[in-house]
Amino acid sequence: MKRRDFIKTSVAASAALTLNFDGLQAALKSNNMIVEQIPDMVAVMGGEPATMLDKALEELGGIGKFIKKGQKVVIKPNIGWDRKPELAANTNPELVKALVKKCLEAGAEKVTVFDQTCDNWQKCYDNSGIAAAAKEAGAIVMPANEEKYFKEVSIPKGVVLKKAKIHEALIEADAWINLPVLKNHGGAKLSCAMKNYMGIVWDRRFFHSNDLQQCIADICTWEKKPVLNIVDAYRIMHQNGPQGKSAADVATVKSLIASPNIVAVDTAALGMFNQVKKLDIEAVGHLAKGEALNLGSTDLKKVNIKRVKI
């Protein structure tokens, strides 16, 4: 290209950029253009677990917003029960697999998956399908069946719970993602993101003996909070929780909710649960107690929610 032609082309390009910039300024000034903000929460419905996860993370700004290159990452699903995936007692293994892959793609140095189970840990890990799915995706699967895996930490903001032994993988992690399944629970009434914390501690008997709802809120004040809470609502157990009895306890709703705001995400999950079976928010005491401890809001009108249907 001749120098004379290059100058003409450059001038024309500059004029176009100026016109576009002026148009943008005018649109913003007249409020004719809305700059879309990244939502506080994303609710996705109608897809398979990996597809819904992709969409939720995309809307939230990408996995790189939460997981950085070189980080040691923990994914904490619910693996508490010796049940097959179809009974919805545990987190969907396909969702676990997809999330492990996402974290590794983001550059995580390693991804660890664990849970302090209620039934025999090996049977829970195997029959839930989570151990195989996590390993296939490249994660390290750690047991949590012995006290030696746990270290004591202080919970200074707790009302009842002032200290707890937490799994060493979490203590050593740079970031962690809370990955519960949404289900009914006999004691807590709702098992979701806040309740999923009970799988990171060793002594759960203290919780059940000393105001379960308050202890659930208290443990969520531990200083190392999850960078993201992702609620598996592909299948939800609407009765006979937390382990269920049969397929009659399960409803397939093909949904997923994601947010860093743990109280808000559980409140939204309760709303979804209520579409299957009625459960008053007052019965789920740890939500209000969590809000009182400044863990998030139960008022979803204050939360910027993006709803996506696949």
N, C-alpha and C positions, 0 to 999 in steps of 0.2 A: 504493500500500500504506500502511495506517495505521501510525503509529509503534509502537503496541502490537503489531501483527502482525509488523512488521519485527524487533522485539526478540525475539519468540518464535522466528521463523525463524532469526535469528542464533544464539540460544542452542542450538537444535536442531542447527544446522550445526557449531557448536563442539564439541558433545557427540560428534557423529559423527567429527569429526577426531580428538578425543581417543581415542575407542575404536579408531580405525584405527591411531593412533600407538602406543597401548598394545599392540595386537595385533602390530605390527611389532617392537616391542621384545622381546616375549615370544618371537616366532618366532626372532629373532636369538639370543636368550639360550639357547633350547633347541636351536639348530642345525637347526630344521625348515625354515628358509628359506635358500637359497643365493643370494648376490648375485653375479651373473655378471660376471666380469672380461673386459675386452677382451683377446682373445688376442694372443700374440706373433706368431703366424703363422696364415694361413688357407689351406687347400687346398680348391679347388672343382673338382668334376668333373661332366661331363655336359651342359654348356650351350654356347652360342655365345660367342665372345670377349667381346662387350659385356655380355652377361648375367652371365657369370662375374666380370667386373671389377666390376660393380655389387654383386654379392653379397659379394665379397671386401672391397671398400671399406666396405660397410655394416657388416660384422662387425668391421672394424678401427677403427670409430669415425667413418667418413666421410672424404671427400677433404679436408675442411676441417681435419682433424687434421694433415695433411701440407703442404698448400698454402694460403697465406694471401693475402688480398686485396692487390693491388698488387705482388706478387712477380714477378720475372723467373724463369721456369721453363724448365729444359731436360729434355726427354725423350730418353733415349739408347737407341734400339733397336739391334738388330743388322741392319745393311744391307750387310754385307760382300761379298755375292756377287750376280752377275748371274744370278739365278734367279727363277722364278715362285713365288708363295706356296705352291703345292701341294708344292713340293720341300723346304720347311721349312729352308732354308739361312738365312733371315732371319726376323725377327719378323713375326708375322701383321699385315698392314696394318689389318685391322678392329679389332684391339686397340689399335694406335697411334691410330687415329681416335677410338675411344671414350675413351682416356685424355686426349688433347688436349682433347676437349670437357669432360671432367670438371674439368680444371685451369682452363679458362677460366670454367666455371660457378662455380668456387670463387673467382673474382675475380682470377686471374693477369693481370698487366699484359700479358705476352706469353709465348708458349710457343714454344721453339725446338727443332727436331729436327735431329740430325746424326749421322754416323758416319764414321770414317776407313775407307774401303772397301778391299778387296783387289783386286777387279776395277775396271774403269772406273767412276768414281763416278756419272756420269750414267746409265749403263745399270743400275747397281745400284739407284739411287734410283727409276728409272722402272719397271724390270721386276719389282722386288720389290712394287710397288704402294704403297710407303710414302710416296713424295713426294706423289702425288696424294691419298692418304687424309689425310695430315697437313695439306696445304693446304686441302682441303675442310672439315676440322674447324676451321680458323682458325689453324694454326701457321705459323711462319716456318721454312722449310727451308734450312739452311745447308750449303754444301759444306765438305769437310775435306781437299781434295786437294792443298793447297799448304802449305808450312811457315809461310807468313805468317799463317795462322790460329791458330798455336800459340804459347804463351808459356811460358818456362821457370819451373818451380816446384821447390822443394826437397821431398824426401821423407825427412825426418829419421829416421823410424822404420823405413825400409827396411834390409834386411840387405845386399842386393846393389845394389838400385836406390836411388840417393841423390838423383837429380834426374830430371826429365822435362819435356818440352814438352807442355802440355795445351791443348786447344782453348779459344780465348778465350771462346766462348759459356758454357762451364762456369765459367771463372774469374770471369766477370761475373755469373753467375746467383746468385739468392738461394736457390734450391732446385733439386734435380734428382732425377729418378726413373730408375732403372736398369731397362731393359725388354728383357732378353735372350730369345732362344729357346733351348730345351733341346735339345742335340744332341751327337753324338759329335765328337771332335776328335783328329786324328792325334797331335799333340804333347802337348797338355794333357790328353788323354783325354776330358775332359768340358768342354763349352763352355756356361757358364751365367752367373750374375750376376757372379762374380769375373772370369771370363775376358772378359766384355763390357767391362771397363775398358780392354782393349787398343785399343779403338776410340776412346778419348779422347786417346791419345798419338800423337805424330808418329813417333818412332823405335822401331818394333817390332822391328827387327833386333837391337837390344841385348838384348831379352827372349829371343830365340831363341838367342843366342850366349852368354848368361850365366845359365844355370839358369832356364829358362822358368817352372817351377813356383814358384820363390822370387820371381821378378820379378812374377808375377801377384799373389802375396800382398803384396808390397811396395807395388805401386801402389795397392792397396786401403787402405793406411794414409794416403794423402793426406788432409789435414785436412778437405776438403769432401766428406763422405760423402753418398751418396744418402739422401733422407728415406725412401725406400721402394724395395724391389726387387720387381719383379713378373715372374715367370717365365712366359713363354708356352709352354705344353705342349699346345696344341691339336693340333698335329702335331709329332712329334719325329723327328729324323734319328738312327737308331740305328746306322748304319754309314756308312763312306765319308765321314765328316765331315772338314773343316767345310763343304764345298760340296756334297757328294753327287754321285751319278751319274744316278740315276733314281728313279722312284716306289717302287721296291723297297726303297729305303733309308729309307722313311718309314712311321711308324705313327701312326694318328690315335687319340689318347687323350682328346681334349677335356677338358683340365685346365688349371688355373692355380694358382700358388702365390705368395703375397705375404707379405713380412715386411721389417721394417727390418734384421733380423739376417742379414747377407749369407752368413756361413758356414753358419748353420742352414738358410737357404733353399736353398742349393746342396746341402747334405746331403740334405734332403728331396727335392729334384729328382733326385738320384742314386738315391734309393730308388724313385722313379717310373720312372726310366730302366731300373732293374734288373727291372722287371716286363716289359720288352720284350727287353732283352739284358743279360746279366750283366757287371757292371763293378765290380771290387773298389775299395773306398774308398782302399786303399793306393796304387792306381795314380793316383788324382787327388791328387797330392802337394800342390797349393796349398790344399786344405782343411785339412790338419793344420798346414801352415805359417801359414795365416791364423789358425787357432785359437791357435797359439803367439804370434802378434802381437796377441792379444786382440781380434780382429775378430768373434768370435762362437764358438758352440759346435757341435761335431759330435755332441754327445750330445743327441738329440732328446727324451730323457726329461726333460731340464731345460727344455724349451720348451713353453709352453702353446699347443697347436695346436687350432684349430677346423676340423673337416672337414665339408664341405657337399656334398651330392649334389643336383643339380638334376634 
